[in-house]
């Protein structure tokens, strides 16, 4: 099982962020390296890539606020 | 559980990524393809549709231009005339005013003027649409403005699959093609993303025929016709109508020029009712053209007056409170269908 978290380098201190879009649903298969979603910080969009291949489980819903290091999805 | 690594044959893409994938594929396939425009190289496009091209193909073939549409779209017409296949971006369709001479007097006409000896195989890609409070000079669609002028093809994808296939087809076409992509469908988070536009796209190259519409939902009671963003408006309306027992067929035009008149006529002949959804201005536009086709070709089959939902004939307001209610919505479409069928209220 692989946890997908908000990378530290994406986040500056005090920054606000939100889960923008998931391109896949829980239960769908994803392949390592595929862009599976998008996180928004201020006006910048960051791709979320699948770190491994497997079945996706979303932990955070779209439009939910995020913080640095937060778990947003799992792949198993 | 991990399984043996295998390359997937499809990938779920936004329209922006699908456009970039199509461009990269054609640039690998044909050394004459190049891309020019404002912020298309280092930034990867304000709307994300040229991401990764500069890194792969370098600044000779992926060129950031000064803010002079007159210069670089004129240059594209020249490049196309001598055998290159330029793809140029007009960042917002609203900016066409300064470069329209190159587009409609040169690109659109030179093939005719030269007896076919000097075709202009260029692609003009341009963003359209509002809904995010960007006011009257950054929110227009202007489909009708371009579709009215002969000599250019005009395509408007509603999803990533069509975006890739139409872009490949546009680049290979011998005619100038205006590729109009809607900001609400690009998959840029800050603009919101219409979910229905993000679909699985084959990794291999393929084309979608320019000039063929698609029936995306079968139905018998009324034909809803949309394209680009309004296709999704029509689909949502169809879902609501289904709850009321009204069985709507939904057609995605995909291409405005050539217009798939047969697809319109075949559907309306069967359903007898038609509502066109267009986020361009109401008058003198695509909605009027589609209704004319329905009237000319299906007059005896019509059971009600064709109807349309479009943006009122005023400049698009900045204020979200003014803009939102005027943009075509599923509610507008449902109301139009109810009135047409005399159902309720």
Interface residues (C-beta under 8 A of the other chain):
Chain A: X20 X21 X23 X24 X31 X32 X34 X35 X36 X38 X39 X40 X43 X45 X52 X53 X54 X55 X76
Chain B: X1 X2 X3 X5 X8 X11 X12 X14 X17 X187 X188 X189 X190 X193 X195 X198
